[in-house]
Amino acid sequence: MKVCNHSPEKLVFYKNIDDLKNKAYWNNYLNSNYLSDMCKSCKYLDRCDGGCREAANVNYSTIDAIDPCFDKDLGQY
C-alpha cells in the first residue's frame, strides 16, 4: 500500500494493513504533520489541505514542502 499512487514510499502489503499505525510516513499524513508555515496560516487551507503532498515529495524530497503547482508569486494555484 502507498499513501497515493504518485508516492514512491511503499508502506505495507495489504495483508499487513494493521502495521500502518507503526509507520511514521503514514502517521505524518494521518496527523497532518506536513503543512508548511505558509499553508498553516492560509485562509483556504480547508479547501486544499496544503495541496498534493506526494507532488511535493517527488519534486522537493519532502512532504512538508509546498505543492509544486502553487504559484508563490501570485499566491494561488
mmCIF file of the N, C-alpha and C atoms, coordinates in Angstrom:
data_MODEL
# 
_entry.id   MODEL 
# 
loop_
_atom_site.group_PDB 
_atom_site.id 
_atom_site.type_symbol 
_atom_site.label_atom_id 
_atom_site.label_alt_id 
_atom_site.label_comp_id 
_atom_site.label_asym_id 
_atom_site.label_entity_id 
_atom_site.label_seq_id 
_atom_site.pdbx_PDB_ins_code 
_atom_site.Cartn_x 
_atom_site.Cartn_y 
_atom_site.Cartn_z 
_atom_site.occupancy 
_atom_site.B_iso_or_equiv 
_atom_site.pdbx_formal_charge 
_atom_site.auth_seq_id 
_atom_site.auth_comp_id 
_atom_site.auth_asym_id 
_atom_site.auth_atom_id 
_atom_site.pdbx_PDB_model_num 
ATOM 1   N N  . MET A 1 1  ? 0.843   -1.176 0.000  1.00 0.00 ? 1  MET A N  1 
ATOM 2   C CA . MET A 1 1  ? 0.000   0.000  0.000  1.00 0.00 ? 1  MET A CA 1 
ATOM 3   C C  . MET A 1 1  ? 0.883   1.232  0.000  1.00 0.00 ? 1  MET A C  1 
ATOM 4   N N  . LYS A 1 2  ? 0.361   2.270  -0.628 1.00 0.00 ? 2  LYS A N  1 
ATOM 5   C CA . LYS A 1 2  ? 1.006   3.572  -0.654 1.00 0.00 ? 2  LYS A CA 1 
ATOM 6   C C  . LYS A 1 2  ? -0.003  4.613  -0.187 1.00 0.00 ? 2  LYS A C  1 
ATOM 7   N N  . VAL A 1 3  ? 0.486   5.749  0.227  1.00 0.00 ? 3  VAL A N  1 
ATOM 8   C CA . VAL A 1 3  ? -0.390  6.856  0.605  1.00 0.00 ? 3  VAL A CA 1 
ATOM 9   C C  . VAL A 1 3  ? -1.154  7.333  -0.623 1.00 0.00 ? 3  VAL A C  1 
ATOM 10  N N  . CYS A 1 4  ? -0.474  7.324  -1.766 1.00 0.00 ? 4  CYS A N  1 
ATOM 11  C CA . CYS A 1 4  ? -1.031  7.829  -3.022 1.00 0.00 ? 4  CYS A CA 1 
ATOM 12  C C  . CYS A 1 4  ? -0.346  7.076  -4.158 1.00 0.00 ? 4  CYS A C  1 
ATOM 13  N N  . ASN A 1 5  ? -0.988  6.985  -5.307 1.00 0.00 ? 5  ASN A N  1 
ATOM 14  C CA . ASN A 1 5  ? -0.357  6.280  -6.418 1.00 0.00 ? 5  ASN A CA 1 
ATOM 15  C C  . ASN A 1 5  ? 0.876   7.009  -6.942 1.00 0.00 ? 5  ASN A C  1 
ATOM 16  N N  . HIS A 1 6  ? 1.047   8.277  -6.611 1.00 0.00 ? 6  HIS A N  1 
ATOM 17  C CA . HIS A 1 6  ? 2.241   9.026  -7.005 1.00 0.00 ? 6  HIS A CA 1 
ATOM 18  C C  . HIS A 1 6  ? 3.407   8.807  -6.040 1.00 0.00 ? 6  HIS A C  1 
ATOM 19  N N  . SER A 1 7  ? 3.141   8.219  -4.910 1.00 0.00 ? 7  SER A N  1 
ATOM 20  C CA . SER A 1 7  ? 4.145   8.074  -3.856 1.00 0.00 ? 7  SER A CA 1 
ATOM 21  C C  . SER A 1 7  ? 5.175   7.000  -4.182 1.00 0.00 ? 7  SER A C  1 
ATOM 22  N N  . PRO A 1 8  ? 6.454   7.320  -4.002 1.00 0.00 ? 8  PRO A N  1 
ATOM 23  C CA . PRO A 1 8  ? 7.478   6.290  -4.144 1.00 0.00 ? 8  PRO A CA 1 
ATOM 24  C C  . PRO A 1 8  ? 7.599   5.426  -2.881 1.00 0.00 ? 8  PRO A C  1 
ATOM 25  N N  . GLU A 1 9  ? 6.968   5.865  -1.804 1.00 0.00 ? 9  GLU A N  1 
ATOM 26  C CA . GLU A 1 9  ? 7.073   5.205  -0.496 1.00 0.00 ? 9  GLU A CA 1 
ATOM 27  C C  . GLU A 1 9  ? 6.068   4.056  -0.384 1.00 0.00 ? 9  GLU A C  1 
ATOM 28  N N  . LYS A 1 10 ? 6.578   2.840  -0.315 1.00 0.00 ? 10 LYS A N  1 
ATOM 29  C CA . LYS A 1 10 ? 5.729   1.666  -0.117 1.00 0.00 ? 10 LYS A CA 1 
ATOM 30  C C  . LYS A 1 10 ? 5.629   1.420  1.382  1.00 0.00 ? 10 LYS A C  1 
ATOM 31  N N  . LEU A 1 11 ? 4.424   1.425  1.899  1.00 0.00 ? 11 LEU A N  1 
ATOM 32  C CA . LEU A 1 11 ? 4.222   1.332  3.344  1.00 0.00 ? 11 LEU A CA 1 
ATOM 33  C C  . LEU A 1 11 ? 4.108   -0.098 3.844  1.00 0.00 ? 11 LEU A C  1 
ATOM 34  N N  . VAL A 1 12 ? 3.106   -0.802 3.398  1.00 0.00 ? 12 VAL A N  1 
ATOM 35  C CA . VAL A 1 12 ? 2.875   -2.185 3.831  1.00 0.00 ? 12 VAL A CA 1 
ATOM 36  C C  . VAL A 1 12 ? 2.154   -2.931 2.715  1.00 0.00 ? 12 VAL A C  1 
ATOM 37  N N  . PHE A 1 13 ? 2.185   -4.249 2.805  1.00 0.00 ? 13 PHE A N  1 
ATOM 38  C CA . PHE A 1 13 ? 1.335   -5.056 1.944  1.00 0.00 ? 13 PHE A CA 1 
ATOM 39  C C  . PHE A 1 13 ? -0.064  -5.048 2.546  1.00 0.00 ? 13 PHE A C  1 
ATOM 40  N N  . TYR A 1 14 ? -1.073  -5.156 1.713  1.00 0.00 ? 14 TYR A N  1 
ATOM 41  C CA . TYR A 1 14 ? -2.453  -5.087 2.183  1.00 0.00 ? 14 TYR A CA 1 
ATOM 42  C C  . TYR A 1 14 ? -2.723  -6.078 3.311  1.00 0.00 ? 14 TYR A C  1 
ATOM 43  N N  . LYS A 1 15 ? -2.146  -7.264 3.217  1.00 0.00 ? 15 LYS A N  1 
ATOM 44  C CA . LYS A 1 15 ? -2.389  -8.276 4.266  1.00 0.00 ? 15 LYS A CA 1 
ATOM 45  C C  . LYS A 1 15 ? -1.808  -7.852 5.619  1.00 0.00 ? 15 LYS A C  1 
ATOM 46  N N  . ASN A 1 16 ? -0.918  -6.847 5.617  1.00 0.00 ? 16 ASN A N  1 
ATOM 47  C CA . ASN A 1 16 ? -0.316  -6.347 6.859  1.00 0.00 ? 16 ASN A CA 1 
ATOM 48  C C  . ASN A 1 16 ? -0.822  -4.947 7.198  1.00 0.00 ? 16 ASN A C  1 
ATOM 49  N N  . ILE A 1 17 ? -2.042  -4.651 6.834  1.00 0.00 ? 17 ILE A N  1 
ATOM 50  C CA . ILE A 1 17 ? -2.576  -3.293 6.980  1.00 0.00 ? 17 ILE A CA 1 
ATOM 51  C C  . ILE A 1 17 ? -2.526  -2.782 8.425  1.00 0.00 ? 17 ILE A C  1 
ATOM 52  N N  . ASP A 1 18 ? -2.597  -3.661 9.386  1.00 0.00 ? 18 ASP A N  1 
ATOM 53  C CA . ASP A 1 18 ? -2.530  -3.235 10.789 1.00 0.00 ? 18 ASP A CA 1 
ATOM 54  C C  . ASP A 1 18 ? -1.171  -2.626 11.147 1.00 0.00 ? 18 ASP A C  1 
ATOM 55  N N  . ASP A 1 19 ? -0.159  -2.899 10.343 1.00 0.00 ? 19 ASP A N  1 
ATOM 56  C CA . ASP A 1 19 ? 1.177   -2.347 10.592 1.00 0.00 ? 19 ASP A CA 1 
ATOM 57  C C  . ASP A 1 19 ? 1.288   -0.874 10.211 1.00 0.00 ? 19 ASP A C  1 
ATOM 58  N N  . LEU A 1 20 ? 0.268   -0.339 9.556  1.00 0.00 ? 20 LEU A N  1 
ATOM 59  C CA . LEU A 1 20 ? 0.303   1.077  9.167  1.00 0.00 ? 20 LEU A CA 1 
ATOM 60  C C  . LEU A 1 20 ? 0.509   2.000  10.361 1.00 0.00 ? 20 LEU A C  1 
ATOM 61  N N  . LYS A 1 21 ? -0.098  1.659  11.475 1.00 0.00 ? 21 LYS A N  1 
ATOM 62  C CA . LYS A 1 21 ? -0.011  2.528  12.658 1.00 0.00 ? 21 LYS A CA 1 
ATOM 63  C C  . LYS A 1 21 ? 1.418   2.709  13.146 1.00 0.00 ? 21 LYS A C  1 
ATOM 64  N N  . ASN A 1 22 ? 2.318   1.824  12.731 1.00 0.00 ? 22 ASN A N  1 
ATOM 65  C CA . ASN A 1 22 ? 3.720   1.904  13.139 1.00 0.00 ? 22 ASN A CA 1 
ATOM 66  C C  . ASN A 1 22 ? 4.598   2.635  12.129 1.00 0.00 ? 22 ASN A C  1 
ATOM 67  N N  . LYS A 1 23 ? 4.011   3.113  11.064 1.00 0.00 ? 23 LYS A N  1 
ATOM 68  C CA . LYS A 1 23 ? 4.775   3.775  10.005 1.00 0.00 ? 23 LYS A CA 1 
ATOM 69  C C  . LYS A 1 23 ? 4.748   5.287  10.189 1.00 0.00 ? 23 LYS A C  1 
ATOM 70  N N  . ALA A 1 24 ? 5.903   5.881  10.415 1.00 0.00 ? 24 ALA A N  1 
ATOM 71  C CA . ALA A 1 24 ? 5.994   7.333  10.615 1.00 0.00 ? 24 ALA A CA 1 
ATOM 72  C C  . ALA A 1 24 ? 5.469   8.087  9.397  1.00 0.00 ? 24 ALA A C  1 
ATOM 73  N N  . TYR A 1 25 ? 5.766   7.586  8.217  1.00 0.00 ? 25 TYR A N  1 
ATOM 74  C CA . TYR A 1 25 ? 5.312   8.247  6.988  1.00 0.00 ? 25 TYR A CA 1 
ATOM 75  C C  . TYR A 1 25 ? 3.787   8.347  6.969  1.00 0.00 ? 25 TYR A C  1 
ATOM 76  N N  . TRP A 1 26 ? 3.127   7.262  7.306  1.00 0.00 ? 26 TRP A N  1 
ATOM 77  C CA . TRP A 1 26 ? 1.669   7.238  7.357  1.00 0.00 ? 26 TRP A CA 1 
ATOM 78  C C  . TRP A 1 26 ? 1.144   8.176  8.439  1.00 0.00 ? 26 TRP A C  1 
ATOM 79  N N  . ASN A 1 27 ? 1.763   8.156  9.600  1.00 0.00 ? 27 ASN A N  1 
ATOM 80  C CA . ASN A 1 27 ? 1.315   8.997  10.707 1.00 0.00 ? 27 ASN A CA 1 
ATOM 81  C C  . ASN A 1 27 ? 1.459   10.480 10.404 1.00 0.00 ? 27 ASN A C  1 
ATOM 82  N N  . ASN A 1 28 ? 2.447   10.851 9.593  1.00 0.00 ? 28 ASN A N  1 
ATOM 83  C CA . ASN A 1 28 ? 2.557   12.247 9.172  1.00 0.00 ? 28 ASN A CA 1 
ATOM 84  C C  . ASN A 1 28 ? 1.318   12.681 8.397  1.00 0.00 ? 28 ASN A C  1 
ATOM 85  N N  . TYR A 1 29 ? 0.800   11.795 7.567  1.00 0.00 ? 29 TYR A N  1 
ATOM 86  C CA . TYR A 1 29 ? -0.435  12.097 6.837  1.00 0.00 ? 29 TYR A CA 1 
ATOM 87  C C  . TYR A 1 29 ? -1.630  12.108 7.776  1.00 0.00 ? 29 TYR A C  1 
ATOM 88  N N  . LEU A 1 30 ? -1.709  11.103 8.578  1.00 0.00 ? 30 LEU A N  1 
ATOM 89  C CA . LEU A 1 30 ? -2.841  10.945 9.483  1.00 0.00 ? 30 LEU A CA 1 
ATOM 90  C C  . LEU A 1 30 ? -3.001  12.144 10.410 1.00 0.00 ? 30 LEU A C  1 
ATOM 91  N N  . ASN A 1 31 ? -1.893  12.683 10.882 1.00 0.00 ? 31 ASN A N  1 
ATOM 92  C CA . ASN A 1 31 ? -1.910  13.792 11.836 1.00 0.00 ? 31 ASN A CA 1 
ATOM 93  C C  . ASN A 1 31 ? -1.659  15.156 11.202 1.00 0.00 ? 31 ASN A C  1 
ATOM 94  N N  . SER A 1 32 ? -1.651  15.210 9.871  1.00 0.00 ? 32 SER A N  1 
ATOM 95  C CA . SER A 1 32 ? -1.398  16.461 9.124  1.00 0.00 ? 32 SER A CA 1 
ATOM 96  C C  . SER A 1 32 ? -0.087  17.122 9.542  1.00 0.00 ? 32 SER A C  1 
ATOM 97  N N  . ASN A 1 33 ? 0.949   16.329 9.756  1.00 0.00 ? 33 ASN A N  1 
ATOM 98  C CA . ASN A 1 33 ? 2.259   16.855 10.132 1.00 0.00 ? 33 ASN A CA 1 
ATOM 99  C C  . ASN A 1 33 ? 3.071   17.251 8.904  1.00 0.00 ? 33 ASN A C  1 
ATOM 100 N N  . TYR A 1 34 ? 2.423   17.756 7.893  1.00 0.00 ? 34 TYR A N  1 
ATOM 101 C CA . TYR A 1 34 ? 3.111   18.063 6.644  1.00 0.00 ? 34 TYR A CA 1 
ATOM 102 C C  . TYR A 1 34 ? 2.900   19.499 6.185  1.00 0.00 ? 34 TYR A C  1 
ATOM 103 N N  . LEU A 1 35 ? 2.135   20.267 6.898  1.00 0.00 ? 35 LEU A N  1 
ATOM 104 C CA . LEU A 1 35 ? 1.792   21.606 6.433  1.00 0.00 ? 35 LEU A CA 1 
ATOM 105 C C  . LEU A 1 35 ? 2.950   22.579 6.601  1.00 0.00 ? 35 LEU A C  1 
ATOM 106 N N  . SER A 1 36 ? 3.234   23.325 5.541  1.00 0.00 ? 36 SER A N  1 
ATOM 107 C CA . SER A 1 36 ? 4.264   24.360 5.619  1.00 0.00 ? 36 SER A CA 1 
ATOM 108 C C  . SER A 1 36 ? 3.720   25.519 6.444  1.00 0.00 ? 36 SER A C  1 
ATOM 109 N N  . ASP A 1 37 ? 4.603   26.376 6.924  1.00 0.00 ? 37 ASP A N  1 
ATOM 110 C CA . ASP A 1 37 ? 4.158   27.541 7.696  1.00 0.00 ? 37 ASP A CA 1 
ATOM 111 C C  . ASP A 1 37 ? 3.225   28.412 6.869  1.00 0.00 ? 37 ASP A C  1 
ATOM 112 N N  . MET A 1 38 ? 3.525   28.529 5.578  1.00 0.00 ? 38 MET A N  1 
ATOM 113 C CA . MET A 1 38 ? 2.679   29.319 4.692  1.00 0.00 ? 38 MET A CA 1 
ATOM 114 C C  . MET A 1 38 ? 1.258   28.748 4.658  1.00 0.00 ? 38 MET A C  1 
ATOM 115 N N  . CYS A 1 39 ? 1.157   27.437 4.581  1.00 0.00 ? 39 CYS A N  1 
ATOM 116 C CA . CYS A 1 39 ? -0.156  26.800 4.494  1.00 0.00 ? 39 CYS A CA 1 
ATOM 117 C C  . CYS A 1 39 ? -0.924  26.881 5.816  1.00 0.00 ? 39 CYS A C  1 
ATOM 118 N N  . LYS A 1 40 ? -0.217  26.770 6.925  1.00 0.00 ? 40 LYS A N  1 
ATOM 119 C CA . LYS A 1 40 ? -0.879  26.782 8.232  1.00 0.00 ? 40 LYS A CA 1 
ATOM 120 C C  . LYS A 1 40 ? -1.676  28.057 8.467  1.00 0.00 ? 40 LYS A C  1 
ATOM 121 N N  . SER A 1 41 ? -1.221  29.155 7.898  1.00 0.00 ? 41 SER A N  1 
ATOM 122 C CA . SER A 1 41 ? -1.904  30.431 8.114  1.00 0.00 ? 41 SER A CA 1 
ATOM 123 C C  . SER A 1 41 ? -2.806  30.839 6.946  1.00 0.00 ? 41 SER A C  1 
ATOM 124 N N  . CYS A 1 42 ? -2.973  29.966 5.974  1.00 0.00 ? 42 CYS A N  1 
ATOM 125 C CA . CYS A 1 42 ? -3.762  30.296 4.780  1.00 0.00 ? 42 CYS A CA 1 
ATOM 126 C C  . CYS A 1 42 ? -5.264  30.168 5.044  1.00 0.00 ? 42 CYS A C  1 
ATOM 127 N N  . LYS A 1 43 ? -6.015  31.136 4.574  1.00 0.00 ? 43 LYS A N  1 
ATOM 128 C CA . LYS A 1 43 ? -7.470  31.095 4.775  1.00 0.00 ? 43 LYS A CA 1 
ATOM 129 C C  . LYS A 1 43 ? -8.147  30.025 3.923  1.00 0.00 ? 43 LYS A C  1 
ATOM 130 N N  . TYR A 1 44 ? -7.446  29.452 2.953  1.00 0.00 ? 44 TYR A N  1 
ATOM 131 C CA . TYR A 1 44 ? -8.020  28.424 2.085  1.00 0.00 ? 44 TYR A CA 1 
ATOM 132 C C  . TYR A 1 44 ? -7.569  27.006 2.455  1.00 0.00 ? 44 TYR A C  1 
ATOM 133 N N  . LEU A 1 45 ? -6.922  26.859 3.586  1.00 0.00 ? 45 LEU A N  1 
ATOM 134 C CA . LEU A 1 45 ? -6.408  25.555 3.990  1.00 0.00 ? 45 LEU A CA 1 
ATOM 135 C C  . LEU A 1 45 ? -7.496  24.486 4.008  1.00 0.00 ? 45 LEU A C  1 
ATOM 136 N N  . ASP A 1 46 ? -8.686  24.847 4.426  1.00 0.00 ? 46 ASP A N  1 
ATOM 137 C CA . ASP A 1 46 ? -9.776  23.866 4.486  1.00 0.00 ? 46 ASP A CA 1 
ATOM 138 C C  . ASP A 1 46 ? -10.198 23.387 3.101  1.00 0.00 ? 46 ASP A C  1 
ATOM 139 N N  . ARG A 1 47 ? -9.816  24.097 2.049  1.00 0.00 ? 47 ARG A N  1 
ATOM 140 C CA . ARG A 1 47 ? -10.180 23.706 0.682  1.00 0.00 ? 47 ARG A CA 1 
ATOM 141 C C  . ARG A 1 47 ? -9.144  22.794 0.026  1.00 0.00 ? 47 ARG A C  1 
ATOM 142 N N  . CYS A 1 48 ? -7.866  23.039 0.292  1.00 0.00 ? 48 CYS A N  1 
ATOM 143 C CA . CYS A 1 48 ? -6.843  22.258 -0.416 1.00 0.00 ? 48 CYS A CA 1 
ATOM 144 C C  . CYS A 1 48 ? -5.999  21.373 0.496  1.00 0.00 ? 48 CYS A C  1 
ATOM 145 N N  . ASP A 1 49 ? -6.075  21.575 1.800  1.00 0.00 ? 49 ASP A N  1 
ATOM 146 C CA . ASP A 1 49 ? -5.317  20.783 2.770  1.00 0.00 ? 49 ASP A CA 1 
ATOM 147 C C  . ASP A 1 49 ? -3.812  20.790 2.473  1.00 0.00 ? 49 ASP A C  1 
ATOM 148 N N  . GLY A 1 50 ? -3.331  21.904 1.974  1.00 0.00 ? 50 GLY A N  1 
ATOM 149 C CA . GLY A 1 50 ? -1.898  22.024 1.713  1.00 0.00 ? 50 GLY A CA 1 
ATOM 150 C C  . GLY A 1 50 ? -1.454  21.511 0.361  1.00 0.00 ? 50 GLY A C  1 
ATOM 151 N N  . GLY A 1 51 ? -2.384  21.143 -0.494 1.00 0.00 ? 51 GLY A N  1 
ATOM 152 C CA . GLY A 1 51 ? -2.023  20.669 -1.831 1.00 0.00 ? 51 GLY A CA 1 
ATOM 153 C C  . GLY A 1 51 ? -1.585  19.216 -1.840 1.00 0.00 ? 51 GLY A C  1 
ATOM 154 N N  . CYS A 1 52 ? -0.973  18.823 -2.923 1.00 0.00 ? 52 CYS A N  1 
ATOM 155 C CA . CYS A 1 52 ? -0.564  17.429 -3.109 1.00 0.00 ? 52 CYS A CA 1 
ATOM 156 C C  . CYS A 1 52 ? 0.769   17.162 -2.422 1.00 0.00 ? 52 CYS A C  1 
ATOM 157 N N  . ARG A 1 53 ? 0.726   16.341 -1.406 1.00 0.00 ? 53 ARG A N  1 
ATOM 158 C CA . ARG A 1 53 ? 1.927   16.026 -0.632 1.00 0.00 ? 53 ARG A CA 1 
ATOM 159 C C  . ARG A 1 53 ? 2.920   15.201 -1.426 1.00 0.00 ? 53 ARG A C  1 
ATOM 160 N N  . GLU A 1 54 ? 2.418   14.296 -2.228 1.00 0.00 ? 54 GLU A N  1 
ATOM 161 C CA . GLU A 1 54 ? 3.332   13.450 -2.995 1.00 0.00 ? 54 GLU A CA 1 
ATOM 162 C C  . GLU A 1 54 ? 3.958   14.209 -4.158 1.00 0.00 ? 54 GLU A C  1 
ATOM 163 N N  . ALA A 1 55 ? 3.268   15.189 -4.714 1.00 0.00 ? 55 ALA A N  1 
ATOM 164 C CA . ALA A 1 55 ? 3.903   16.047 -5.728 1.00 0.00 ? 55 ALA A CA 1 
ATOM 165 C C  . ALA A 1 55 ? 5.043   16.823 -5.077 1.00 0.00 ? 55 ALA A C  1 
ATOM 166 N N  . ALA A 1 56 ? 4.824   17.294 -3.864 1.00 0.00 ? 56 ALA A N  1 
ATOM 167 C CA . ALA A 1 56 ? 5.889   17.985 -3.123 1.00 0.00 ? 56 ALA A CA 1 
ATOM 168 C C  . ALA A 1 56 ? 7.042   17.027 -2.846 1.00 0.00 ? 56 ALA A C  1 
ATOM 169 N N  . ASN A 1 57 ? 6.726   15.817 -2.441 1.00 0.00 ? 57 ASN A N  1 
ATOM 170 C CA . ASN A 1 57 ? 7.753   14.824 -2.132 1.00 0.00 ? 57 ASN A CA 1 
ATOM 171 C C  . ASN A 1 57 ? 8.590   14.476 -3.361 1.00 0.00 ? 57 ASN A C  1 
ATOM 172 N N  . VAL A 1 58 ? 7.942   14.248 -4.481 1.00 0.00 ? 58 VAL A N  1 
ATOM 173 C CA . VAL A 1 58 ? 8.654   13.887 -5.704 1.00 0.00 ? 58 VAL A CA 1 
ATOM 174 C C  . VAL A 1 58 ? 9.542   15.039 -6.174 1.00 0.00 ? 58 VAL A C  1 
ATOM 175 N N  . ASN A 1 59 ? 9.054   16.267 -6.053 1.00 0.00 ? 59 ASN A N  1 
ATOM 176 C CA . ASN A 1 59 ? 9.804   17.427 -6.541 1.00 0.00 ? 59 ASN A CA 1 
ATOM 177 C C  . ASN A 1 59 ? 10.843  17.958 -5.560 1.00 0.00 ? 59 ASN A C  1 
ATOM 178 N N  . TYR A 1 60 ? 10.560  17.890 -4.270 1.00 0.00 ? 60 TYR A N  1 
ATOM 179 C CA . TYR A 1 60 ? 11.434  18.510 -3.271 1.00 0.00 ? 60 TYR A CA 1 
ATOM 180 C C  . TYR A 1 60 ? 11.968  17.538 -2.219 1.00 0.00 ? 60 TYR A C  1 
ATOM 181 N N  . SER A 1 61 ? 11.641  16.261 -2.367 1.00 0.00 ? 61 SER A N  1 
ATOM 182 C CA . SER A 1 61 ? 12.109  15.202 -1.453 1.00 0.00 ? 61 SER A CA 1 
ATOM 183 C C  . SER A 1 61 ? 11.615  15.347 -0.021 1.00 0.00 ? 61 SER A C  1 
ATOM 184 N N  . THR A 1 62 ? 10.479  16.002 0.145  1.00 0.00 ? 62 THR A N  1 
ATOM 185 C CA . THR A 1 62 ? 9.865   16.097 1.468  1.00 0.00 ? 62 THR A CA 1 
ATOM 186 C C  . THR A 1 62 ? 8.372   16.381 1.307  1.00 0.00 ? 62 THR A C  1 
ATOM 187 N N  . ILE A 1 63 ? 7.565   15.787 2.183  1.00 0.00 ? 63 ILE A N  1 
ATOM 188 C CA . ILE A 1 63 ? 6.122   16.008 2.076  1.00 0.00 ? 63 ILE A CA 1 
ATOM 189 C C  . ILE A 1 63 ? 5.692   17.329 2.679  1.00 0.00 ? 63 ILE A C  1 
ATOM 190 N N  . ASP A 1 64 ? 6.576   18.007 3.399  1.00 0.00 ? 64 ASP A N  1 
ATOM 191 C CA . ASP A 1 64 ? 6.159   19.271 4.013  1.00 0.00 ? 64 ASP A CA 1 
ATOM 192 C C  . ASP A 1 64 ? 6.562   20.509 3.206  1.00 0.00 ? 64 ASP A C  1 
ATOM 193 N N  . ALA A 1 65 ? 6.998   20.306 1.969  1.00 0.00 ? 65 ALA A N  1 
ATOM 194 C CA . ALA A 1 65 ? 7.241   21.435 1.062  1.00 0.00 ? 65 ALA A CA 1 
ATOM 195 C C  . ALA A 1 65 ? 5.903   21.869 0.463  1.00 0.00 ? 65 ALA A C  1 
ATOM 196 N N  . ILE A 1 66 ? 5.888   23.028 -0.165 1.00 0.00 ? 66 ILE A N  1 
ATOM 197 C CA . ILE A 1 66 ? 4.639   23.451 -0.794 1.00 0.00 ? 66 ILE A CA 1 
ATOM 198 C C  . ILE A 1 66 ? 4.403   22.641 -2.063 1.00 0.00 ? 66 ILE A C  1 
ATOM 199 N N  . ASP A 1 67 ? 3.165   22.545 -2.460 1.00 0.00 ? 67 ASP A N  1 
ATOM 200 C CA . ASP A 1 67 ? 2.788   21.869 -3.694 1.00 0.00 ? 67 ASP A CA 1 
ATOM 201 C C  . ASP A 1 67 ? 3.487   22.581 -4.851 1.00 0.00 ? 67 ASP A C  1 
ATOM 202 N N  . PRO A 1 68 ? 4.168   21.851 -5.741 1.00 0.00 ? 68 PRO A N  1 
ATOM 203 C CA . PRO A 1 68 ? 4.890   22.496 -6.833 1.00 0.00 ? 68 PRO A CA 1 
ATOM 204 C C  . PRO A 1 68 ? 3.979   23.210 -7.839 1.00 0.00 ? 68 PRO A C  1 
ATOM 205 N N  . CYS A 1 69 ? 2.686   22.933 -7.802 1.00 0.00 ? 69 CYS A N  1 
ATOM 206 C CA . CYS A 1 69 ? 1.751   23.628 -8.695 1.00 0.00 ? 69 CYS A CA 1 
ATOM 207 C C  . CYS A 1 69 ? 1.335   24.987 -8.152 1.00 0.00 ? 69 CYS A C  1 
ATOM 208 N N  . PHE A 1 70 ? 1.695   25.266 -6.917 1.00 0.00 ? 70 PHE A N  1 
ATOM 209 C CA . PHE A 1 70 ? 1.329   26.532 -6.300 1.00 0.00 ? 70 PHE A CA 1 
ATOM 210 C C  . PHE A 1 70 ? 2.223   27.638 -6.841 1.00 0.00 ? 70 PHE A C  1 
ATOM 211 N N  . ASP A 1 71 ? 1.627   28.712 -7.275 1.00 0.00 ? 71 ASP A N  1 
ATOM 212 C CA . ASP A 1 71 ? 2.373   29.860 -7.790 1.00 0.00 ? 71 ASP A CA 1 
ATOM 213 C C  . ASP A 1 71 ? 2.640   30.815 -6.636 1.00 0.00 ? 71 ASP A C  1 
ATOM 214 N N  . LYS A 1 72 ? 3.861   30.770 -6.115 1.00 0.00 ? 72 LYS A N  1 
ATOM 215 C CA . LYS A 1 72 ? 4.207   31.585 -4.947 1.00 0.00 ? 72 LYS A CA 1 
ATOM 216 C C  . LYS A 1 72 ? 4.095   33.081 -5.240 1.00 0.00 ? 72 LYS A C  1 
ATOM 217 N N  . ASP A 1 73 ? 4.378   33.471 -6.470 1.00 0.00 ? 73 ASP A N  1 
ATOM 218 C CA . ASP A 1 73 ? 4.322   34.890 -6.811 1.00 0.00 ? 73 ASP A CA 1 
ATOM 219 C C  . ASP A 1 73 ? 2.892   35.420 -6.819 1.00 0.00 ? 73 ASP A C  1 
ATOM 220 N N  . LEU A 1 74 ? 1.982   34.591 -7.277 1.00 0.00 ? 74 LEU A N  1 
ATOM 221 C CA . LEU A 1 74 ? 0.576   35.006 -7.329 1.00 0.00 ? 74 LEU A CA 1 
ATOM 222 C C  . LEU A 1 74 ? -0.174  34.639 -6.060 1.00 0.00 ? 74 LEU A C  1 
ATOM 223 N N  . GLY A 1 75 ? 0.377   33.726 -5.294 1.00 0.00 ? 75 GLY A N  1 
ATOM 224 C CA . GLY A 1 75 ? -0.291  33.276 -4.080 1.00 0.00 ? 75 GLY A CA 1 
ATOM 225 C C  . GLY A 1 75 ? -1.493  32.409 -4.373 1.00 0.00 ? 75 GLY A C  1 
ATOM 226 N N  . GLN A 1 76 ? -1.428  31.647 -5.462 1.00 0.00 ? 76 GLN A N  1 
ATOM 227 C CA . GLN A 1 76 ? -2.562  30.795 -5.835 1.00 0.00 ? 76 GLN A CA 1 
ATOM 228 C C  . GLN A 1 76 ? -2.091  29.628 -6.696 1.00 0.00 ? 76 GLN A C  1 
ATOM 229 N N  . TYR A 1 77 ? -2.989  28.692 -6.901 1.00 0.00 ? 77 TYR A N  1 
ATOM 230 C CA . TYR A 1 77 ? -2.719  27.558 -7.789 1.00 0.00 ? 77 TYR A CA 1 
ATOM 231 C C  . TYR A 1 77 ? -3.010  27.974 -9.197 1.00 0.00 ? 77 TYR A C  1 
# 
